[in-house]
């Protein structure tokens, strides 16, 4: 049997970051056929819960690009790959030398998430703080307030390309780390980056979940660099029309645009679901 794994933003969700009525009905049809499906997203649980509630996502869910996996049944994290103190120290030292503000994402007792940062250096970083607060609904606090009981899931940043690449080069030499980066605002030469434990990729998490559930194959959907590890381990991998070029190159096939129900339309064809 197959395990179907969806990225959310730019893939299963439309431009309004919602599951459309057509996609909602398609998920219902998958459930009626007993086809297993879940999500693998860069979002946190709390930034995702309202989006997928009542859509049949009952299996363990992959968050923070594979760093943590949440079990809806036990209401707890069943798998996690956190940064070590030594890794954190090396990352922060590199950010300081590159004059970039690191944003530390934490997992705290009670399954609470928060973000902590050193002093903000420019307007772009201030806008990033507001985005975290507004779009992700997470507390954003000075690094001096980070509790001793907090674990770190990942460290993110926004900055000019050259210093961001400097940090990325350091990460390449750390066996336990992986970094994703991309263009944030092309005209301003700003890039974003996200660093987490190398064992915490979407691909690793999806493979473990497939084994744990006793399923045979992975069929996945994604649009961005953080989905490549999932594409590499999947038996079938599909990129929507809006996906980045590397995803399209790695995909089994390129399918419809995420804002035109491309994934749902393909699912109905692939699994021979009713289309009326």
Rosetta blueprint (number, residue, H / E / L):
1 X L
2 X E
3 X E
4 X E
5 X E
6 X E
7 X L
8 X H
9 X H
10 X H
11 X H
12 X H
13 X L
14 X L
15 X L
16 X L
17 X L
18 X L
19 X L
20 X L
21 X H
22 X H
23 X H
24 X H
25 X H
26 X H
27 X H
28 X H
29 X H
30 X H
31 X H
32 X H
33 X L
34 X L
35 X L
36 X E
37 X E
38 X E
39 X E
40 X E
41 X L
42 X L
43 X L
44 X L
45 X H
46 X H
47 X H
48 X H
49 X H
50 X H
51 X H
52 X H
53 X L
54 X L
55 X L
56 X L
57 X L
58 X L
59 X L
60 X L
61 X E
62 X E
63 X E
64 X H
65 X H
66 X H
67 X L
68 X E
69 X E
70 X E
71 X E
72 X L
73 X L
74 X L
75 X L
76 X E
77 X E
78 X E
79 X E
80 X E
81 X L
82 X L
83 X L
84 X L
85 X H
86 X H
87 X H
88 X H
89 X H
90 X H
91 X H
92 X H
93 X H
94 X H
95 X H
96 X H
97 X H
98 X H
99 X L
100 X L
101 X L
102 X L
103 X E
104 X E
105 X E
106 X E
107 X E
108 X E
109 X L
110 X L
111 X L
112 X E
113 X E
114 X E
115 X E
116 X E
117 X E
118 X L
119 X L
120 X L
121 X L
122 X L
123 X H
124 X H
125 X H
126 X H
127 X H
128 X H
129 X H
130 X H
131 X H
132 X H
133 X H
134 X H
135 X H
136 X H
137 X L
138 X L
139 X E
140 X E
141 X E
142 X E
143 X H
144 X H
145 X H
146 X L
147 X L
148 X L
149 X L
150 X L
151 X E
152 X E
153 X E
154 X E
155 X E
156 X E
157 X E
158 X E
159 X E
160 X E
161 X H
162 X H
163 X H
164 X H
165 X H
166 X H
167 X H
168 X H
169 X H
170 X H
171 X H
172 X H
173 X L
174 X L
175 X L
176 X L
177 X E
178 X E
179 X E
180 X E
181 X E
182 X E
183 X E
184 X E
185 X E
186 X H
187 X H
188 X H
189 X L
190 X E
191 X E
192 X E
193 X E
194 X E
195 X E
196 X E
197 X E
198 X L
199 X L
200 X L
201 X L
202 X H
203 X H
204 X H
205 X H
206 X H
207 X H
208 X H
209 X H
210 X H
211 X H
212 X H
213 X H
214 X L
215 X L
216 X L
217 X E
218 X E
219 X E
220 X E
221 X E
222 X L
223 X L
224 X L
225 X H
226 X H
227 X H
228 X H
229 X H
230 X H
231 X H
232 X H
233 X H
234 X L
235 X L
236 X E
237 X E
238 X E
239 X E
240 X E
241 X L
242 X L
243 X L
244 X L
245 X H
246 X H
247 X H
248 X H
249 X H
250 X H
251 X L
252 X L
253 X E
254 X E
255 X E
256 X L
257 X L
258 X H
259 X H
260 X H
261 X L
262 X H
263 X H
264 X H
265 X H
266 X H
267 X H
268 X H
269 X H
270 X H
271 X L
272 X L
273 X L
274 X L
275 X L
276 X L
